[in-house]
Amino acid sequence: QVQLVESGGGLVQPGGSLRLSCVASGSTFSTFAMAWYRQAPGKQRELVARITSGGSTNYADFVKGRFTISRDNAKNTVYLQMNSLKPEDTAVYYCNAGKITTGGTYDYWGQGTRVTVSS
């Protein structure tokens, strides 16, 4: 079992920046692909960015060039640096850990951290 705890959300003005953090419990963090999703009011949860256990990244088109995902395996932490924030980035952001092994599929979620972009 992996527990994920997000932090770093808050209120920011358009054009501002925030850095989200997600700390994972356990000793197997480095073996998981990590991702950030978001869910705005009345909308479905959507993938924002993902980083594999090997460090490869991919981003949703709507955040490319503005957001950066990274991980620090020594700290069991994944980050999402968000720059040039827009009001449409307002959402609850969720951390996800996932992997597929011969023993099964593992998929864990954090409780979410709220980001509000408003003047």
N, CA, C and O atoms as a GROMACS GRO file, in nm:
protein
  476
    1GLN      N    1   0.084  -0.119   0.000
    1GLN     CA    2   0.000   0.000   0.000
    1GLN      C    3   0.088   0.125   0.000
    1GLN      O    4   0.185   0.134   0.075
    2VAL      N    5   0.053   0.220  -0.085
    2VAL     CA    6   0.125   0.346  -0.094
    2VAL      C    7   0.029   0.458  -0.058
    2VAL      O    8  -0.082   0.465  -0.111
    3GLN      N    9   0.072   0.544   0.030
    3GLN     CA   10  -0.007   0.663   0.063
    3GLN      C   11   0.058   0.786   0.001
    3GLN      O   12   0.180   0.802   0.006
    4LEU      N   13  -0.024   0.871  -0.057
    4LEU     CA   14   0.024   0.991  -0.124
    4LEU      C   15  -0.035   1.113  -0.056
    4LEU      O   16  -0.155   1.118  -0.030
    5VAL      N   17   0.050   1.211  -0.028
    5VAL     CA   18   0.004   1.333   0.037
    5VAL      C   19   0.051   1.452  -0.045
    5VAL      O   20   0.171   1.477  -0.057
    6GLU      N   21  -0.045   1.526  -0.101
    6GLU     CA   22  -0.014   1.644  -0.180
    6GLU      C   23  -0.010   1.769  -0.093
    6GLU      O   24  -0.074   1.775   0.012
    7SER      N   25   0.064   1.867  -0.139
    7SER     CA   26   0.067   1.998  -0.073
    7SER      C   27   0.109   2.101  -0.176
    7SER      O   28   0.154   2.068  -0.286
    8GLY      N   29   0.093   2.228  -0.139
    8GLY     CA   30   0.140   2.335  -0.225
    8GLY      C   31   0.032   2.412  -0.298
    8GLY      O   32   0.062   2.512  -0.364
    9GLY      N   33  -0.091   2.368  -0.289
    9GLY     CA   34  -0.198   2.440  -0.356
    9GLY      C   35  -0.229   2.570  -0.286
    9GLY      O   36  -0.178   2.599  -0.177
   10GLY      N   37  -0.314   2.650  -0.349
   10GLY     CA   38  -0.352   2.777  -0.290
   10GLY      C   39  -0.411   2.871  -0.392
   10GLY      O   40  -0.445   2.831  -0.504
   11LEU      N   41  -0.421   2.996  -0.353
   11LEU     CA   42  -0.473   3.101  -0.439
   11LEU      C   43  -0.357   3.178  -0.500
   11LEU      O   44  -0.265   3.221  -0.430
   12VAL      N   45  -0.361   3.196  -0.631
   12VAL     CA   46  -0.255   3.269  -0.701
   12VAL      C   47  -0.318   3.353  -0.810
   12VAL      O   48  -0.422   3.317  -0.867
   13GLN      N   49  -0.256   3.466  -0.840
   13GLN     CA   50  -0.306   3.552  -0.946
   13GLN      C   51  -0.268   3.498  -1.083
   13GLN      O   52  -0.168   3.426  -1.095
   14PRO      N   53  -0.345   3.530  -1.184
   14PRO     CA   54  -0.307   3.490  -1.320
   14PRO      C   55  -0.166   3.536  -1.353
   14PRO      O   56  -0.125   3.647  -1.320
   15GLY      N   57  -0.091   3.447  -1.417
   15GLY     CA   58   0.048   3.473  -1.448
   15GLY      C   59   0.145   3.431  -1.340
   15GLY      O   60   0.266   3.431  -1.361
   16GLY      N   61   0.093   3.394  -1.225
   16GLY     CA   62   0.177   3.353  -1.114
   16GLY      C   63   0.222   3.209  -1.123
   16GLY      O   64   0.196   3.139  -1.221
   17SER      N   65   0.291   3.165  -1.018
   17SER     CA   66   0.348   3.030  -1.014
   17SER      C   67   0.316   2.962  -0.882
   17SER      O   68   0.297   3.026  -0.779
   18LEU      N   69   0.310   2.831  -0.888
   18LEU     CA   70   0.297   2.746  -0.769
   18LEU      C   71   0.378   2.620  -0.793
   18LEU      O   72   0.397   2.578  -0.908
   19ARG      N   73   0.424   2.560  -0.686
   19ARG     CA   74   0.486   2.428  -0.696
   19ARG      C   75   0.412   2.332  -0.605
   19ARG      O   76   0.404   2.352  -0.484
   20LEU      N   77   0.357   2.229  -0.666
   20LEU     CA   78   0.290   2.124  -0.591
   20LEU      C   79   0.391   2.013  -0.559
   20LEU      O   80   0.482   1.984  -0.637
   21SER      N   81   0.371   1.953  -0.443
   21SER     CA   82   0.453   1.839  -0.400
   21SER      C   83   0.364   1.723  -0.363
   21SER      O   84   0.251   1.742  -0.317
   22CYS      N   85   0.414   1.606  -0.383
   22CYS     CA   86   0.342   1.484  -0.345
   22CYS      C   87   0.445   1.389  -0.284
   22CYS      O   88   0.538   1.344  -0.350
   23VAL      N   89   0.425   1.359  -0.156
   23VAL     CA   90   0.516   1.269  -0.086
   23VAL      C   91   0.450   1.132  -0.074
   23VAL      O   92   0.334   1.121  -0.034
   24ALA      N   93   0.525   1.030  -0.108
   24ALA     CA   94   0.474   0.893  -0.104
   24ALA      C   95   0.536   0.816   0.012
   24ALA      O   96   0.653   0.834   0.046
   25SER      N   97   0.454   0.730   0.072
   25SER     CA   98   0.505   0.642   0.176
   25SER      C   99   0.567   0.519   0.113
   25SER      O  100   0.544   0.491  -0.004
   26GLY      N  101   0.644   0.445   0.190
   26GLY     CA  102   0.697   0.318   0.143
   26GLY      C  103   0.832   0.329   0.077
   26GLY      O  104   0.886   0.438   0.057
   27SER      N  105   0.886   0.214   0.044
   27SER     CA  106   1.022   0.206  -0.009
   27SER      C  107   1.029   0.176  -0.158
   27SER      O  108   1.136   0.153  -0.213
   28THR      N  109   0.913   0.175  -0.223
   28THR     CA  110   0.911   0.136  -0.364
   28THR      C  111   0.877   0.251  -0.457
   28THR      O  112   0.840   0.229  -0.572
   29PHE      N  113   0.889   0.373  -0.407
   29PHE     CA  114   0.851   0.491  -0.485
   29PHE      C  115   0.918   0.492  -0.622
   29PHE      O  116   0.854   0.523  -0.722
   30SER      N  117   1.045   0.459  -0.626
   30SER     CA  118   1.120   0.471  -0.751
   30SER      C  119   1.070   0.377  -0.859
   30SER      O  120   1.100   0.397  -0.977
   31THR      N  121   0.995   0.277  -0.823
   31THR     CA  122   0.945   0.181  -0.921
   31THR      C  123   0.812   0.222  -0.985
   31THR      O  124   0.765   0.157  -1.078
   32PHE      N  125   0.753   0.330  -0.934
   32PHE     CA  126   0.623   0.374  -0.983
   32PHE      C  127   0.637   0.484  -1.086
   32PHE      O  128   0.724   0.570  -1.075
   33ALA      N  129   0.549   0.482  -1.186
   33ALA     CA  130   0.525   0.600  -1.267
   33ALA      C  131   0.438   0.693  -1.183
   33ALA      O  132   0.344   0.649  -1.117
   34MET      N  133   0.470   0.821  -1.188
   34MET     CA  134   0.395   0.919  -1.110
   34MET      C  135   0.328   1.019  -1.204
   34MET      O  136   0.380   1.050  -1.311
   35ALA      N  137   0.215   1.066  -1.163
   35ALA     CA  138   0.141   1.158  -1.249
   35ALA      C  139   0.063   1.259  -1.166
   35ALA      O  140   0.031   1.235  -1.049
   36TRP      N  141   0.034   1.370  -1.229
   36TRP     CA  142  -0.058   1.469  -1.174
   36TRP      C  143  -0.181   1.475  -1.265
   36TRP      O  144  -0.171   1.485  -1.387
   37TYR      N  145  -0.295   1.469  -1.201
   37TYR     CA  146  -0.423   1.489  -1.268
   37TYR      C  147  -0.491   1.611  -1.206
   37TYR      O  148  -0.451   1.659  -1.100
   38ARG      N  149  -0.592   1.658  -1.273
   38ARG     CA  150  -0.670   1.767  -1.215
   38ARG      C  151  -0.817   1.749  -1.249
   38ARG      O  152  -0.853   1.686  -1.348
   39GLN      N  153  -0.900   1.807  -1.164
   39GLN     CA  154  -1.043   1.803  -1.186
   39GLN      C  155  -1.103   1.938  -1.151
   39GLN      O  156  -1.100   1.980  -1.035
   40ALA      N  157  -1.155   2.003  -1.251
   40ALA     CA  158  -1.223   2.130  -1.230
   40ALA      C  159  -1.370   2.105  -1.200
   40ALA      O  160  -1.422   1.998  -1.233
   41PRO      N  161  -1.437   2.201  -1.136
   41PRO     CA  162  -1.579   2.182  -1.103
   41PRO      C  163  -1.662   2.150  -1.227
   41PRO      O  164  -1.656   2.220  -1.328
   42GLY      N  165  -1.739   2.042  -1.216
   42GLY     CA  166  -1.826   2.005  -1.326
   42GLY      C  167  -1.759   1.936  -1.442
   42GLY      O  168  -1.823   1.910  -1.544
   43LYS      N  169  -1.630   1.907  -1.427
   43LYS     CA  170  -1.556   1.844  -1.536
   43LYS      C  171  -1.497   1.712  -1.491
   43LYS      O  172  -1.488   1.684  -1.372
   44GLN      N  173  -1.458   1.633  -1.588
   44GLN     CA  174  -1.394   1.505  -1.558
   44GLN      C  175  -1.247   1.526  -1.519
   44GLN      O  176  -1.185   1.626  -1.557
   45ARG      N  177  -1.195   1.432  -1.445
   45ARG     CA  178  -1.054   1.435  -1.410
   45ARG      C  179  -0.971   1.413  -1.536
   45ARG      O  180  -1.003   1.328  -1.618
   46GLU      N  181  -0.864   1.492  -1.550
   46GLU     CA  182  -0.781   1.482  -1.669
   46GLU      C  183  -0.633   1.477  -1.632
   46GLU      O  184  -0.591   1.534  -1.531
   47LEU      N  185  -0.556   1.409  -1.716
   47LEU     CA  186  -0.413   1.399  -1.695
   47LEU      C  187  -0.346   1.532  -1.726
   47LEU      O  188  -0.374   1.594  -1.828
   48VAL      N  189  -0.259   1.574  -1.636
   48VAL     CA  190  -0.182   1.697  -1.656
   48VAL      C  191  -0.040   1.663  -1.702
   48VAL      O  192   0.007   1.716  -1.803
   49ALA      N  193   0.028   1.576  -1.628
   49ALA     CA  194   0.166   1.541  -1.659
   49ALA      C  195   0.200   1.408  -1.595
   49ALA      O  196   0.140   1.368  -1.495
   50ARG      N  197   0.296   1.340  -1.656
   50ARG     CA  198   0.334   1.208  -1.607
   50ARG      C  199   0.485   1.193  -1.619
   50ARG      O  200   0.546   1.246  -1.712
   51ILE      N  201   0.544   1.121  -1.523
   51ILE     CA  202   0.686   1.091  -1.527
   51ILE      C  203   0.705   0.944  -1.494
   51ILE      O  204   0.653   0.895  -1.394
   52THR      N  205   0.779   0.874  -1.578
   52THR     CA  206   0.798   0.731  -1.558
   52THR      C  207   0.904   0.706  -1.451
   52THR      O  208   0.969   0.798  -1.402
   53SER      N  209   0.920   0.579  -1.415
   53SER     CA  210   1.023   0.543  -1.318
   53SER      C  211   1.162   0.575  -1.374
   53SER      O  212   1.255   0.597  -1.296
   54GLY      N  213   1.175   0.578  -1.504
   54GLY     CA  214   1.303   0.610  -1.566
   54GLY      C  215   1.325   0.757  -1.591
   54GLY      O  216   1.432   0.798  -1.636
   55GLY      N  217   1.222   0.839  -1.561
   55GLY     CA  218   1.238   0.984  -1.574
   55GLY      C  219   1.182   1.045  -1.702
   55GLY      O  220   1.192   1.167  -1.721
   56SER      N  221   1.124   0.964  -1.789
   56SER     CA  222   1.063   1.021  -1.910
   56SER      C  223   0.934   1.092  -1.873
   56SER      O  224   0.860   1.048  -1.785
   57THR      N  225   0.908   1.202  -1.941
   57THR     CA  226   0.792   1.284  -1.908
   57THR      C  227   0.701   1.303  -2.028
   57THR      O  228   0.745   1.299  -2.143
   58ASN      N  229   0.574   1.324  -2.000
   58ASN     CA  230   0.482   1.370  -2.103
   58ASN      C  231   0.379   1.462  -2.038
   58ASN      O  232   0.348   1.452  -1.920
   59TYR      N  233   0.326   1.552  -2.122
   59TYR     CA  234   0.238   1.658  -2.073
   59TYR      C  235   0.113   1.668  -2.159
   59TYR      O  236   0.113   1.638  -2.278
   60ALA      N  237   0.006   1.712  -2.095
   60ALA     CA  238  -0.112   1.749  -2.171
   60ALA      C  239  -0.081   1.875  -2.252
   60ALA      O  240  -0.002   1.959  -2.209
   61ASP      N  241  -0.142   1.886  -2.368
   61ASP     CA  242  -0.113   2.000  -2.455
   61ASP      C  243  -0.141   2.133  -2.385
   61ASP      O  244  -0.072   2.232  -2.410
   62PHE      N  245  -0.240   2.136  -2.298
   62PHE     CA  246  -0.279   2.264  -2.239
   62PHE      C  247  -0.181   2.314  -2.133
   62PHE      O  248  -0.197   2.426  -2.084
   63VAL      N  249  -0.079   2.234  -2.096
   63VAL     CA  250   0.021   2.279  -1.999
   63VAL      C  251   0.162   2.279  -2.056
   63VAL      O  252   0.256   2.322  -1.988
   64LYS      N  253   0.179   2.233  -2.177
   64LYS     CA  254   0.313   2.227  -2.234
   64LYS      C  255   0.378   2.365  -2.238
   64LYS      O  256   0.317   2.463  -2.281
   65GLY      N  257   0.502   2.370  -2.191
   65GLY     CA  258   0.575   2.495  -2.186
   65GLY      C  259   0.549   2.577  -2.062
   65GLY      O  260   0.618   2.676  -2.037
   66ARG      N  261   0.450   2.537  -1.982
   66ARG     CA  262   0.418   2.613  -1.860
   66ARG      C  263   0.443   2.531  -1.733
   66ARG      O  264   0.487   2.585  -1.632
   67PHE      N  265   0.415   2.402  -1.739
   67PHE     CA  266   0.428   2.314  -1.622
   67PHE      C  267   0.546   2.219  -1.642
   67PHE      O  268   0.578   2.180  -1.754
   68THR      N  269   0.609   2.182  -1.531
   68THR     CA  270   0.719   2.086  -1.534
   68THR      C  271   0.701   1.985  -1.422
   68THR      O  272   0.687   2.021  -1.305
   69ILE      N  273   0.701   1.858  -1.458
   69ILE     CA  274   0.695   1.752  -1.357
   69ILE      C  275   0.836   1.699  -1.334
   69ILE      O  276   0.916   1.686  -1.427
   70SER      N  277   0.865   1.668  -1.208
   70SER     CA  278   0.996   1.612  -1.173
   70SER      C  279   0.979   1.522  -1.052
   70SER      O  280   0.876   1.525  -0.985
   71ARG      N  281   1.081   1.442  -1.026
   71ARG     CA  282   1.075   1.353  -0.911
   71ARG      C  283   1.210   1.348  -0.843
   71ARG      O  284   1.314   1.364  -0.905
   72ASP      N  285   1.204   1.325  -0.712
   72ASP     CA  286   1.324   1.306  -0.631
   72ASP      C  287   1.305   1.174  -0.558
   72ASP      O  288   1.237   1.169  -0.455
   73ASN      N  289   1.366   1.069  -0.609
   73ASN     CA  290   1.345   0.936  -0.551
   73ASN      C  291   1.403   0.926  -0.411
   73ASN      O  292   1.354   0.847  -0.329
   74ALA      N  293   1.505   1.003  -0.381
   74ALA     CA  294   1.564   0.999  -0.247
   74ALA      C  295   1.466   1.055  -0.143
   74ALA      O  296   1.474   1.020  -0.026
   75LYS      N  297   1.376   1.142  -0.188
   75LYS     CA  298   1.279   1.203  -0.097
   75LYS      C  299   1.138   1.147  -0.116
   75LYS      O  300   1.044   1.193  -0.052
   76ASN      N  301   1.125   1.046  -0.203
   76ASN     CA  302   0.991   0.989  -0.230
   76ASN      C  303   0.891   1.097  -0.269
   76ASN      O  304   0.776   1.094  -0.226
   77THR      N  305   0.935   1.190  -0.350
   77THR     CA  306   0.852   1.307  -0.381
   77THR      C  307   0.848   1.334  -0.531
   77THR      O  308   0.948   1.322  -0.601
   78VAL      N  309   0.729   1.370  -0.578
   78VAL     CA  310   0.711   1.418  -0.714
   78VAL      C  311   0.659   1.561  -0.705
   78VAL      O  312   0.580   1.595  -0.617
   79TYR      N  313   0.705   1.643  -0.798
   79TYR     CA  314   0.672   1.785  -0.798
   79TYR      C  315   0.600   1.822  -0.928
   79TYR      O  316   0.613   1.756  -1.031
   80LEU      N  317   0.523   1.928  -0.918
   80LEU     CA  318   0.467   1.990  -1.038
   80LEU      C  319   0.489   2.141  -1.026
   80LEU      O  320   0.423   2.209  -0.948
   81GLN      N  321   0.583   2.190  -1.104
   81GLN     CA  322   0.608   2.333  -1.109
   81GLN      C  323   0.514   2.395  -1.211
   81GLN      O  324   0.515   2.358  -1.329
   82MET      N  325   0.433   2.487  -1.166
   82MET     CA  326   0.332   2.548  -1.253
   82MET      C  327   0.362   2.696  -1.268
   82MET      O  328   0.359   2.772  -1.171
   83ASN      N  329   0.390   2.737  -1.389
   83ASN     CA  330   0.419   2.876  -1.420
   83ASN      C  331   0.314   2.932  -1.515
   83ASN      O  332   0.239   2.857  -1.579
   84SER      N  333   0.309   3.063  -1.524
   84SER     CA  334   0.215   3.131  -1.616
   84SER      C  335   0.073   3.077  -1.598
   84SER      O  336   0.006   3.043  -1.695
   85LEU      N  337   0.031   3.071  -1.475
   85LEU     CA  338  -0.099   3.012  -1.445
   85LEU      C  339  -0.212   3.096  -1.502
   85LEU      O  340  -0.206   3.219  -1.507
   86LYS      N  341  -0.317   3.025  -1.544
   86LYS     CA  342  -0.434   3.086  -1.603
   86LYS      C  343  -0.557   3.052  -1.519
   86LYS      O  344  -0.556   2.953  -1.446
   87PRO      N  345  -0.661   3.132  -1.527
   87PRO     CA  346  -0.783   3.099  -1.451
   87PRO      C  347  -0.836   2.959  -1.483
   87PRO      O  348  -0.892   2.892  -1.397
   88GLU      N  349  -0.818   2.915  -1.606
   88GLU     CA  350  -0.866   2.782  -1.644
   88GLU      C  351  -0.783   2.668  -1.584
   88GLU      O  352  -0.819   2.552  -1.598
   89ASP      N  353  -0.673   2.702  -1.515
   89ASP     CA  354  -0.596   2.600  -1.442
   89ASP      C  355  -0.656   2.574  -1.305
   89ASP      O  356  -0.610   2.485  -1.233
   90THR      N  357  -0.758   2.649  -1.268
   90THR     CA  358  -0.823   2.628  -1.139
   90THR      C  359  -0.885   2.489  -1.133
   90THR      O  360  -0.965   2.452  -1.219
   91ALA      N  361  -0.847   2.413  -1.031
   91ALA     CA  362  -0.892   2.275  -1.017
   91ALA      C  363  -0.836   2.216  -0.888
   91ALA      O  364  -0.752   2.277  -0.822
   92VAL      N  365  -0.883   2.098  -0.856
   92VAL     CA  366  -0.818   2.018  -0.754
   92VAL      C  367  -0.717   1.929  -0.826
   92VAL      O  368  -0.751   1.860  -0.922
   93TYR      N  369  -0.594   1.932  -0.780
   93TYR     CA  370  -0.487   1.856  -0.842
   93TYR      C  371  -0.458   1.732  -0.758
   93TYR      O  372  -0.440   1.740  -0.636
   94TYR      N  373  -0.453   1.619  -0.826
   94TYR     CA  374  -0.434   1.490  -0.760
   94TYR      C  375  -0.304   1.424  -0.806
   94TYR      O  376  -0.267   1.430  -0.923
   95CYS      N  377  -0.237   1.364  -0.711
   95CYS     CA  378  -0.117   1.287  -0.739
   95CYS      C  379  -0.157   1.140  -0.758
   95CYS      O  380  -0.244   1.089  -0.688
   96ASN      N  381  -0.092   1.076  -0.852
   96ASN     CA  382  -0.121   0.935  -0.881
   96ASN      C  383   0.010   0.856  -0.892
   96ASN      O  384   0.107   0.904  -0.951
   97ALA      N  385   0.009   0.737  -0.836
   97ALA     CA  386   0.121   0.644  -0.850
   97ALA      C  387   0.069   0.517  -0.913
   97ALA      O  388  -0.032   0.462  -0.867
   98GLY      N  389   0.135   0.469  -1.016
   98GLY     CA  390   0.086   0.350  -1.083
   98GLY      C  391   0.198   0.264  -1.139
   98GLY      O  392   0.302   0.315  -1.179
   99LYS      N  393   0.174   0.135  -1.142
   99LYS     CA  394   0.264   0.045  -1.212
   99LYS      C  395   0.193  -0.085  -1.241
   99LYS      O  396   0.097  -0.123  -1.174
  100ILE      N  397   0.243  -0.152  -1.343
  100ILE     CA  398   0.190  -0.282  -1.383
  100ILE      C  399   0.302  -0.383  -1.371
  100ILE      O  400   0.409  -0.365  -1.429
  101THR      N  401   0.279  -0.489  -1.295
  101THR     CA  402   0.378  -0.594  -1.278
  101THR      C  403   0.315  -0.727  -1.310
  101THR      O  404   0.194  -0.736  -1.335
  102THR      N  405   0.395  -0.830  -1.310
  102THR     CA  406   0.341  -0.964  -1.332
  102THR      C  407   0.250  -1.004  -1.218
  102THR      O  408   0.167  -1.094  -1.232
  103GLY      N  409   0.266  -0.937  -1.104
  103GLY     CA  410   0.184  -0.968  -0.989
  103GLY      C  411   0.056  -0.891  -0.979
  103GLY      O  412  -0.027  -0.917  -0.892
  104GLY      N  413   0.038  -0.796  -1.067
  104GLY     CA  414  -0.085  -0.719  -1.064
  104GLY      C  415  -0.065  -0.574  -1.102
  104GLY      O  416   0.047  -0.530  -1.129
  105THR      N  417  -0.175  -0.501  -1.104
  105THR     CA  418  -0.174  -0.358  -1.136
  105THR      C  419  -0.194  -0.279  -1.008
  105THR      O  420  -0.280  -0.311  -0.926
  106TYR      N  421  -0.112  -0.175  -0.992
  106TYR     CA  422  -0.118  -0.094  -0.872
  106TYR      C  423  -0.150   0.050  -0.912
  106TYR      O  424  -0.092   0.105  -1.006
  107ASP      N  425  -0.242   0.110  -0.839
  107ASP     CA  426  -0.291   0.243  -0.874
  107ASP      C  427  -0.334   0.313  -0.746
  107ASP      O  428  -0.429   0.272  -0.680
  108TYR      N  429  -0.262   0.419  -0.711
  108TYR     CA  430  -0.290   0.490  -0.586
  108TYR      C  431  -0.312   0.639  -0.613
  108TYR      O  432  -0.256   0.697  -0.705
  109TRP      N  433  -0.397   0.699  -0.528
  109TRP     CA  434  -0.432   0.841  -0.542
  109TRP      C  435  -0.415   0.915  -0.411
  109TRP      O  436  -0.437   0.859  -0.303
  110GLY      N  437  -0.376   1.039  -0.421
  110GLY     CA  438  -0.376   1.126  -0.306
  110GLY      C  439  -0.512   1.190  -0.287
  110GLY      O  440  -0.606   1.164  -0.363
  111GLN      N  441  -0.522   1.274  -0.186
  111GLN     CA  442  -0.651   1.335  -0.152
  111GLN      C  443  -0.676   1.464  -0.229
  111GLN      O  444  -0.788   1.516  -0.229
  112GLY      N  445  -0.575   1.514  -0.295
  112GLY     CA  446  -0.590   1.633  -0.377
  112GLY      C  447  -0.551   1.760  -0.305
  112GLY      O  448  -0.561   1.770  -0.183
  113THR      N  449  -0.508   1.858  -0.383
  113THR     CA  450  -0.478   1.991  -0.331
  113THR      C  451  -0.541   2.093  -0.427
  113THR      O  452  -0.529   2.080  -0.549
  114ARG      N  453  -0.606   2.191  -0.372
  114ARG     CA  454  -0.684   2.285  -0.455
  114ARG      C  455  -0.597   2.400  -0.502
  114ARG      O  456  -0.523   2.461  -0.424
  115VAL      N  457  -0.607   2.429  -0.629
  115VAL     CA  458  -0.539   2.543  -0.690
  115VAL      C  459  -0.646   2.637  -0.746
  115VAL      O  460  -0.730   2.596  -0.826
  116THR      N  461  -0.640   2.761  -0.704
  116THR     CA  462  -0.733   2.862  -0.754
  116THR      C  463  -0.653   2.975  -0.816
  116THR      O  464  -0.568   3.036  -0.751
  117VAL      N  465  -0.680   3.003  -0.942
  117VAL     CA  466  -0.612   3.110  -1.014
  117VAL      C  467  -0.715   3.220  -1.039
  117VAL      O  468  -0.808   3.205  -1.118
  118SER      N  469  -0.695   3.329  -0.969
  118SER     CA  470  -0.794   3.438  -0.976
  118SER      C  471  -0.732   3.568  -0.931
  118SER      O  472  -0.644   3.571  -0.846
  119SER      N  473  -0.778   3.676  -0.991
  119SER     CA  474  -0.733   3.808  -0.948
  119SER      C  475  -0.826   3.866  -0.842
  119SER      O  476  -0.804   3.977  -0.794
   0.00000   0.00000   0.00000
